[in-house]
């Protein structure tokens, strides 16, 4: 049977643009993984790895016009948004090059032999080594920053792990173009091009996570798809780490004092954040606890004005559009749910933004309104109106895990009086914001982009310098002659790497 074609589709019309590739067979996935596995040794030199990452960033930047044109044609995200995303993607690659150069990610510990201790210490030297071939499952909503040249790929390559990317079907042409740039960058530094390979197709993705030479996987996508792959990774004869970002509601709590102080500002900020990118950000604020009464009414008035002024948008594909239209219709039909601005179909190929409201007490215990506590991908948010602090506590206790949680407080509450609310938000999210909006994720060393399940399947981050830790494992050498030790663990520290010696930072 002939391999199924892979088409690039215009989400603005639903029409195929061009055939980009064919879906990979099991044999082709096997060949890609084996080629990547054979390329592991070529990535051992940290200096070469860092240079490769910087060249990859340079080539992406040089090809900006073509990359953005391809990505916009397949995602309808627009040149402005994609220009920023490409800059972010290049910055991630350069940031991981700096991580590789600096070397702290190796987490080197040296403990010299000490017979006076109880029990005695032998000579022990510990650092981290790459796991092996990493499977990366590209995201639909970030065709660059969370796809072929994105953070999972950049951090895995920085760790010294070859990567096989399962391209997302929403942007196959962009995926192929970006892969060609990264492979060209590898070749410029004498690396095998197979340190980065792309495969297409649903079955290819299943074969990839099961392959015995794949040592770890990174995923960004739906709960259903991510959980299926997570389960497959765990069910292997030799289970592997699966770092999946699956879904997030990203709750916001607005205190009564905050609403009284700046209802208009909060409403406008919320409207801008939840409609950004047609509501297709993984950090979209999809659920808000706002006070009942006059101050809350003013907030909703501002939110109504902002959302009403947002034009209809194109989602990443028609399957997502249909799921959004159906999802908001089902939620809007629940008892006591109102739609001040009705979300749904904006046209044959578009969606219109909106929001729903519900009394908070409807969510305080299990029932049909639980659908409002599940992510609805697209430009919609749910505003639950509370009458008391007890209602806030009751609803927060029922939330699933999230990437983010946001607290909007008044100036007077910054003295510590909002500490209890902050403490209630901390267990449900990986990043807690105060008086901000979560749809910006800075690529910074202190960033954490992850959270309790189902936000992610591990405690790791997929953004920031520590994302590299996902693709490494520690190993200790005991009483090993100097000449046999890896250069990073030798006594003279020829590479001047940061490390701890006998428990102290050297």
Secondary structure, 3 states (H helix, E strand, C coil): CCCCEEEEEECCCCEEEEEEEECCCHHHHHHHHHHHHHCHHHHCCHHHHHHHHHHHHHHHHHCHHHHHHHHHHHHCCCHHHHHHHHHHHHHHHHHHHHHHHHCHHHCEEEECCECCCCCCECCEEEEEEECCEEEEECCCCCCCCCCCCCHHHHHHHHHCCCEEEECCHHHHHHHHHHHHHHHHHHHHCCCCHHHEEEECCHHHHHHHHHCCCEEEEEEECCHHHHHHHHHHHHHCCCCCEEEEECCCCCEEEECHHHHHHHHHHHHHHHHHHHHHHHHCCCCCCCEEEEECCHHHHHHHHHHHHHHHCCCCECCCCHHHHHHHHHHHHHHHCCCCCEEEECCEECCCCCEECEEEEEEHHHHCCCCHHHHHHCCCCCCEEEEEEECCHHHHHHHHCCCCCEEEEEEECCHHHHHCCCHHHHHHHHCCEEEEEECCCCCCCCCCCCCCCCCCCCCECCCCCCCCHHHHHHHEEEEEEECCCHHHCCHHHCCCCCCCCCEEECCEEC
